[in-house]
């Protein structure tokens, strides 16, 4: 494992940031946004949520009632189907963790990083799906500057890499996954390194945090976007089969 910007105790066996694991359920379909120059409450609202609770340092639960719930659900006593967000800040950077992975796109069907980075800000998003798919989008001033829909691979992705992202790439390093042949945690590490979020779960719990709830209208829009993306990926043969 060679991830120069992270301590060993900050990463799981796949090279993923443990602080993100500490906010997830046991079979995650989640994402994390980071944005520079915007506070946690404003970021929650911008991605389609509303603040429902503040966590003082040390209040983040360490256990969940069942494998399908997150610490935020445990703290709120919320049903596991409720889409909750956790947000916090480190220096100039804010993160918003989305345990359900429903805030990746705007209502205009653009990557959420475009909205977060508007008005001269910088933002990035990385996700990990229940199907083990991953992506990353990096945006400046409302425009996506770099995006891939797979685990970042320097051999094929480095040519279009913006220089502003290179320090985060270097800090993220490489963690070999012998079984699958690719670095499962690379995209999350890049986003975390960009925002300086290289902390451990205990260090995260020592921070003040906000819980947000995603509005149902945003969730429906997100689900429509996911369905549209899956439909557009079907081959002609698939469509013929579906149409009988």
N, C-alpha and C positions, 0 to 999 in steps of 0.2 A: 504494500500500500504506500503510494507516494502522493500525498496531498499536502503540499508544503504550507498552505495557509491554515490548516486545521490540525488541532491536537488529536492524538489517537482516541482519547476519551470523548471526543466530540462527534465521532463517526460510527455508524453501524458496520456490520461485516460486509455489506455491499457498497460501502463508501457513501451512504446517505447520511445527511446531518441528523444526529440523534435528537436534537431539540424539536425537529419536525415530527419525528416518530413519537415524541412525548405528547404531541397534540392530536395524534391520529387514532383511528380505531385499528383493529387487528388486520383488516383487509382493505387498505386505503385506496380511495379514488379521489385524490386531492390535488391542490395546487397552492403555490405561494406567490404573492405579488410583493415586489419591493419598489419603493418610489422615493426619490430624493426631493425634499422641499415641500412636503405635505404631511400634516399631522395625522395620527392614527384615526381620530374621529372622522375627519374629512375624507380620508381614504376609504373607510368603511362605507360612507355614504356614496362615494363616487363609484364604487364597484356594485352598488345596488342593495346595500344593507342599511340597518339603523342600529345605533348603539343601544344595547339593552342592559349592560352591566359593566361596572368597573371592577377590576381585580387589583387589590393592593399587593405589594410584594409579598410572596410567600403563600398567597391564597390559591394558586393553581393546584388543583387536585393531582395526586400522583397515581390514583387508581380509578378505574371505571367499573360500573356495575355489571357490564357484560362486554363481550368482544366487539359488538357493533356500535358501541357508544364511545364518545370522546371525553376527555376531561371537561370540556366546555359543556357538554350535555349533562355530565354528572353534577357540575356546579349549578346549572340552571334547573335541574330536574326536568329537562326537556325530553320529549320523545325523540328516539334516534333518527326519525325521518325529518326532524327539524334541521334546516340548513343554517349552521352557525359559523361565525367567523371569529378569529382571534387576532388582535392587532396590537402592535407595540412599536417601540422606537429605539434606535441606537444612533446617537449623533444626529446627523442630518437625514438619516434614512428611516423610513417607516416600512414595516412589513404587515401584510394582511394574509393570514393563513385561512384557507377555505377547505374545510374537512370534506365537503361534498363535491368539490370541483365544478361548481355551477357558475362561477363568476369569471370564467376565462374570456368571455366575449361581451361586447357592448350590445345594446339593443339595435344598433346599426350594423351588427354582424362584423365588427372589427375586433381584433385582439384587444383585450382590456388594457394592455400596456400603452396603447395609443391614447386612450382617455386619461390614464394616470399621468402620462408624460406631457400632457398639454400645457400650454403657457410656459414653455421653457424648461419644464422638468425632465428628469430622466427616470425611466421605469423599466422593469423587467418582470416576466412571469415564467414560471416553470411548473409543469404538472407531471403527475404520475397516475396512470389510470389502472383500473381493476384488471385490465387486459395487459398490463406491463408495457403500455405505450408511454412515451415521454416526449416532451417538446420544450422549447425555450423561445421566448420572444423578447427582444431588447429594443426599446423605443426612445427617441429623443424628440422633444417638442412636438408631440402628436404624430410622429411618423415612425414606423417600424424600420429600424436600421439593420437588424440581423434577426433571423429566425430559422430554426430547423425543427422538423417534426420527427426527430429521432435523437438518440443519445449523441451528443456532440462528438464528432470524430475529426481530429486535427488533419488527417490525411485527405479528407474531402471537404471540410468546412472552413479550413483556415484561410483560404484565399479571399473570402468575402468578410472576414472578421474585422469589425471596426477597431481602431487602435484603442479606443476608450475601454473596450472590453478585455483587452489582452492581459492586464494585470489580474483580473478576476480569473481568467482562464489559467494563468500560471499558478495562482494560489490554489485553484481547484485541483490541479495535478491530474494524475491518472490512477485509477484503482482497477486492477484487472479482475474480471469475472470469468473464471476458468470455465464454468459450466455453460454460460451463455455467450461467451466470447465478446462481450462489450461491457462498458463501464455503466452500471445501472444507476449510480448516484451522481453522475457528472453534471447533469443539467441543474439539479437542485444545488449542488455545491457551487456552481458558477454564480447563480443568482445570490446565494448566501454570501459568497466571497465578495461580490460586487457591493453589497450593503454592509459588509463587516459583521455579518451574523454568523460568526464562527464559534459561538458559545456552546456550552453544554446544557442539558436540561435543567440542572440545578441553577445555572447562571440565568437562564430564561425565567425561572420561577422567582428569582430575586428582583425582577423588573415589574413595574406597574403595567397592567395589560387591560385591554378592552374586549368585551364580547359583543359581537354584532349578530343580528339575524337577517338573513337575506329575504327580501320581499318575494312573495309568491309570483308576482308578475315577472320579475327578473328570472326566477327559476324556470317558468314556462318558456320564456324567450330562449334561455340557455338550452333547454331540452330540445326545442325546435331546431336550434343551430346544430346540435349534436346529430339529430335525426337527418338533417339536410346533408351534413358532411358524410354520414354513413351511406346515404342514398347516392351521392355523387361518386362515391368510390366503387359502386357496383359496376361490373363489366357488362357488356352487351348480353353475354350469355346468361349472367345472373338475372338481368332484367327480363329476358325471355322466359326464364324459368319461373320468375315470380308472376309473370303475366299469363302463365299457362301456355 
